[in-house]
Amino acid sequence: GIWTQTTYIGHPWTFRKGRDDRQPTGEESVLLKYVPFRIIPTVPGAETAKHGSFNGPIVGIQRFTLKDVPDGFVLREGLSPVCYVEDSIMPEPPLTRTSEVDTSSNNNNNPWASVKPFSPTEMTDAIRWSCLQMQREDAANPGRGLTSAKRLLQYLRNICLHPDEPKYRKLRTGNRICMETIYNTGARGVLLALGFEEHLGYLEMGPGEGKTLSYERIKDVSDAMEAVSKSVNLIENGDDTNVHDRHVIQPEGADGFGRAGFGHADGMNI
């Protein structure tokens, strides 16, 4: 069924299994802990705002569905959640088949060592979400998301123009401009989706020194440029239905980060 509840920032909610006298009622029965700690800015195509009761102020909304985890599926790092959260605005990492998790690595210090690269569909979805996040950042703080998107386009363009130059595929995270416009914004999500990895203070995209990017990797970067360019156009001009209204009315409290915490029984997952 559908359950609607008005809540407040910082007010935690705990979802438990249905009552069963044969089951314990402590933490063992917890499916999900939900803590709303920021208002999600609203953007065209990912609306998160509505009028309050009796034409009151614009309020933020978040919709999600709790689902059973299908048999034979786990999280990408191999963990088995007690439930799965389906949220089109703030999606969780996708589930993957148990057979597709690489168990050849036994590195207990790095649970991500066994995670396989994104599939083409997952990469496209991650880039799309990251572009929406840059739009949210601009909606809440005009100019911020646009600056990030344009800076990201510059980096991606250099990679495509110089596929045999590794220096264009290496960003120093300690650089102030990189930190403010890429690392701490939705732009970083685009780079991570494209295969960038953090290593010794840098965001790097392989292959290493002296090697040229493959045609497939160059095409991925080019496709990402197209997605980011569309976001730049939306930020500057608005959507097709109202090109003269660049900034839609935001729900009260929207701050540009737009994350709400999903805490599974085994720990926070945000």
C-alpha positions in Angstrom: 0.0 0.0 0.0 0.9 3.7 -0.1 1.7 5.6 3.1 2.1 9.4 3.2 3.6 11.2 6.1 4.6 14.8 6.8 7.9 15.0 8.7 10.6 17.4 9.6 14.3 17.7 8.9 16.3 15.6 11.4 13.2 13.6 12.5 14.2 9.9 12.2 11.8 7.1 11.0 12.2 3.4 11.5 10.5 0.9 9.2 10.1 -2.6 10.7 8.8 -5.9 9.6 5.1 -6.7 10.2 4.2 -7.8 13.7 4.9 -11.5 14.3 4.9 -12.8 17.9 7.4 -15.4 16.8 9.9 -12.8 15.7 12.0 -10.5 18.0 11.0 -6.8 18.2 14.4 -5.3 18.6 16.9 -4.2 16.0 16.5 -7.6 14.3 13.1 -6.5 13.0 14.4 -3.3 11.4 14.1 -3.0 7.6 15.1 0.6 7.2 16.1 3.7 9.1 15.2 6.9 7.3 16.5 10.3 8.4 15.6 13.4 6.2 18.4 15.9 6.7 18.2 18.1 3.7 15.5 19.4 1.4 15.9 18.2 -2.2 15.8 21.1 -4.7 13.3 20.6 -7.5 14.3 20.6 -11.2 12.5 19.9 -14.5 12.2 16.1 -14.9 12.9 15.4 -11.2 10.2 17.4 -9.3 10.4 17.3 -5.5 8.1 20.2 -4.5 4.4 20.7 -4.0 2.1 23.3 -2.3 1.3 22.6 1.3 -2.2 22.3 2.6 -4.6 25.2 1.9 -2.2 26.8 -0.6 0.5 27.0 2.0 4.2 27.3 1.3 6.0 25.1 -1.2 7.2 22.0 0.6 9.7 19.3 -0.3 8.6 15.8 -1.0 10.4 12.5 -1.4 8.9 9.3 -2.6 10.4 5.8 -2.3 9.3 2.2 -2.3 10.5 -0.6 -0.1 10.9 -3.9 -2.0 12.1 -7.4 -1.2 15.5 -8.2 -2.6 15.0 -10.8 -5.4 16.6 -14.2 -4.9 20.1 -14.3 -6.2 20.7 -10.5 -6.1 23.1 -8.5 -3.8 24.6 -5.0 -3.7 27.5 -4.4 -6.0 30.0 -4.9 -3.2 28.5 -8.3 -2.4 26.5 -7.4 0.7 22.9 -8.7 1.1 20.5 -6.0 2.2 17.3 -6.9 4.1 15.3 -4.8 1.7 15.8 -2.6 -1.4 14.8 1.1 -1.7 13.5 2.2 -5.0 13.8 6.0 -5.4 13.9 7.7 -8.8 15.2 10.9 -7.4 17.9 9.7 -5.0 18.5 6.2 -6.3 20.4 3.6 -4.3 23.3 1.7 -6.0 21.8 -1.0 -8.3 21.5 -4.6 -7.4 23.5 -7.1 -9.2 23.3 -10.9 -9.6 25.4 -12.9 -7.2 27.1 -14.7 -10.1 28.4 -11.4 -11.4 30.2 -10.4 -8.2 34.0 -11.0 -8.6 35.0 -13.2 -5.7 38.6 -13.7 -6.8 39.7 -10.9 -4.6 39.9 -11.5 -0.9 40.8 -8.0 0.1 38.9 -7.6 3.4 40.2 -4.1 3.8 38.6 -2.9 0.6 35.1 -4.3 0.1 34.9 -2.5 -3.3 37.9 -4.6 -4.7 35.4 -7.2 -6.0 33.1 -4.7 -7.6 32.9 -4.9 -11.4 32.9 -1.8 -13.6 29.6 -0.1 -14.5 27.6 -1.7 -17.3 26.7 0.8 -20.1 23.2 1.2 -18.7 24.5 1.9 -15.2 27.0 4.4 -16.5 24.4 6.2 -18.5 22.0 6.3 -15.4 24.9 7.6 -13.2 25.8 10.3 -15.6 22.2 11.4 -15.9 21.7 11.6 -12.2 25.0 13.5 -11.7 23.8 16.0 -14.3 20.5 16.4 -12.5 22.5 17.0 -9.3 24.4 19.9 -10.9 21.0 21.4 -11.9 19.8 21.0 -8.3 23.0 22.7 -7.1 22.4 25.6 -9.4 18.7 25.9 -8.5 19.6 26.3 -4.8 22.7 28.4 -5.4 22.4 30.2 -8.7 25.6 30.0 -10.7 27.2 27.1 -8.8 25.9 24.2 -10.9 26.5 26.2 -14.1 30.1 26.8 -13.2 30.6 23.1 -12.4 29.0 21.9 -15.6 31.1 24.3 -17.8 34.3 23.4 -16.0 33.5 19.7 -16.4 32.9 20.2 -20.1 36.3 21.8 -20.5 37.9 18.8 -18.8 36.0 16.3 -20.9 36.7 18.2 -24.2 40.4 18.1 -23.5 40.3 14.4 -23.0 38.6 13.9 -26.3 40.9 16.3 -28.1 44.0 14.6 -26.6 43.3 10.9 -26.1 47.0 10.1 -26.1 47.9 12.6 -23.4 47.5 11.1 -19.9 47.9 14.5 -18.3 44.4 15.5 -19.4 43.0 12.5 -17.6 44.5 13.4 -14.2 43.0 16.0 -11.8 44.6 17.0 -8.6 41.9 17.0 -5.9 43.8 19.4 -3.7 43.5 22.1 -6.3 41.1 24.8 -5.1 39.2 25.1 -8.4 38.9 21.4 -8.8 37.7 21.0 -5.3 35.1 23.7 -5.5 33.8 23.0 -9.0 34.3 19.3 -9.5 35.1 17.3 -6.4 32.4 18.7 -4.1 29.7 18.8 -6.8 27.7 16.5 -9.0 30.4 16.8 -11.6 32.5 14.3 -9.7 29.7 11.7 -10.3 30.2 12.1 -14.0 33.9 11.4 -13.7 33.4 8.4 -11.5 30.8 7.0 -13.8 33.4 7.3 -16.7 35.9 5.2 -14.7 37.9 7.9 -12.9 39.5 6.6 -9.7 40.9 8.4 -6.7 44.6 7.7 -6.1 47.1 9.6 -4.0 45.4 12.9 -4.2 44.3 12.7 -7.8 41.3 11.7 -9.8 42.6 9.6 -12.7 41.2 7.9 -15.8 43.3 5.0 -17.2 45.1 3.8 -19.1 48.4 4.9 -17.7 51.5 6.7 -19.1 52.1 6.3 -22.8 48.8 4.7 -23.7 46.0 6.1 -25.7 42.3 5.9 -24.8 40.4 3.3 -26.7 37.7 4.3 -29.2 35.0 3.0 -26.8 36.3 5.1 -23.9 36.5 8.2 -26.1 32.9 7.6 -27.2 31.8 7.3 -23.5 33.4 10.7 -22.8 31.8 12.2 -25.8 28.4 10.9 -24.8 28.9 12.4 -21.3 29.8 15.7 -22.9 26.4 15.7 -24.7 24.6 15.0 -21.4 26.4 17.8 -19.6 25.8 20.2 -22.5 22.1 19.5 -22.2 22.2 20.4 -18.5 24.1 23.6 -19.2 21.3 24.5 -21.7 18.6 23.7 -19.1 20.3 25.7 -16.4 20.8 28.8 -18.7 17.5 28.7 -20.5 15.0 26.6 -18.5 12.9 23.8 -20.0 10.9 23.9 -23.2 7.6 24.6 -21.4 8.8 27.9 -19.8 12.1 29.1 -21.3 11.6 32.6 -19.7 11.6 31.2 -16.1 15.1 29.9 -15.4 14.6 29.3 -11.7 11.5 27.4 -10.5 10.2 28.1 -7.0 12.1 25.9 -4.6 10.7 24.2 -1.5 11.5 25.9 1.7 14.9 24.8 3.0 16.3 23.6 -0.3 20.1 24.0 0.1 21.6 22.4 -3.0 22.8 19.1 -1.5 19.5 17.2 -1.7 20.4 14.0 0.1 18.3 12.1 2.6 19.8 9.3 4.6 18.8 5.7 4.1 20.1 3.6 7.1 19.9 -0.1 6.6 20.0 -2.3 9.7 23.7 -2.9 9.0 24.7 0.8 8.8 24.1 4.0 7.0 24.0 4.0 3.2 23.8 7.6 1.8 
